Amino acid sequence: MIAPEEIFKKANKKYISYLQSKKNGDVFFPLTIPGNKIPSKNTSGYSQEIKRLYLDSKEKKGYGYEIVYTQKRKKGLGLQSIPSQFVFDNELDFLKYLHKEKEVIQFDNACEVTFEIFPELKEVIFNKPAILLSNLGKWEDLLKVCTYFKSNPQPDLYIRELPINVHTKFVEKNQSVLTTLLETILNSEDILSDKRFEKKFGLKYSEPLVRFKILDQDIADISFSGISDLALPLSHFNQLNLNISKVIIVENKTSLYTTLTLPNMTNTIAVFGQGFGVSNLKNIEWLSTKEILYWGDFDAHGFEILSQVRGYYPQTKSVLMDKNTFNKFFENDNGAESKVSQLDNLTEAETELHRFLLENNYRLEQEKIPNDFVIKYFVS
């Protein structure tokens, strides 16, 4: 026979539907939970089951479900009154049973305030009441943020300088629910197609830094007072207008430091790609007009990143990533395992080498390629 715990679980599953019914004033009660389980076959077990259901019922507690019995003849028990349905006659019985009376009052009050300011949120909240239920304690502050953005779309401020009377970290900690709300109340032209909260809603943000080494000292002297090792915010890097024709993108710091030892190379810079962080470089407009060399780790991941860079800039050529270099310096080291077997932007030779590295989980670390060999390669 169904147990009180199961009735509670089934009733609780109806709670969201109950809240949704309030949207259009739909009739929700009486609510019936079917008692569709076979009772115990012995008298003692059956009596215990009936007692537990009674002790949790409205007849005993004064609220909750009423038990509807059906007369049935059961083997070993004879003619018995079997609980067949558990009925919540009204809202009060239902909410008191679920211990939700206070929560529903808060929900209703929050809805009233919200729909007066933002009637367009009605569909969102009643389609997914959990959006409001899980944020009842901070809903007032969420509305403050929504009100500010509605009046000041794309504010071009850092999150923590927004003039909103909420905790300094409030917006940062509630980006998920705020995204849902703001996407509903703001005009489409005020929302950018970007996953990052700050970019989507026109806020300033801490940009990634692009570190690069100017390998032509004349350019360093003219443009940066002789400084050749620099780091700039991504947007500033995109605005560079240097007299360069060649860019060497290196995957890790070991190879970056190696480029610091290279002799002067005319009209050339080396850029630290930061592994898969090289995606930061995908929209640098001036890179599309330059000769690009990519020097990555000699493992499966290194060739994945090479394919990624070449997807951004098809003119990219790999350097020091050939079979001869590998055979010359490989010391039987293992790399990080990868499940990516198909890369679309490799040459035939690169594809063959990638497959070889992937199948054997081989890796040649950059520092095991002697510096004099690297220098000879680049200056030859």
Secondary structure, 3 states (H helix, E strand, C coil): CCCHHHHHHHHHHCHHHHHHHCCCCCCCCCEEEECCCCCCCCHHHHHHHHHHHHHCCHHHHCCCCEEEEEEEEECCCEEEEEEEEEEECCHHHHHHHHCCHHHHHHHHHHHHHHHHHCHHHHHHHHHCCHHHHCCHHHHHHHHHHHHHHHHCCCCCCEHHHCCCCCCCCHHHHCHHHHHHHHHHHCCHHHCCCCCCHHHHCCCECCCCEEEEEECCHHHHHHHHCCCCEEEEEHHHHHCCCCCCCEEEEECCHHHHHHHCCCCCCCCEEEEECCHHHHHHHCCCHHHHHCEEEEECCECHHHHHHHHHHHHHCCCCEECCCCHHHHHHHCCCEECCCCCCCCCCCCCHHHHHHHHHHHHHCEEECHHHCCHHHHHHHHHC
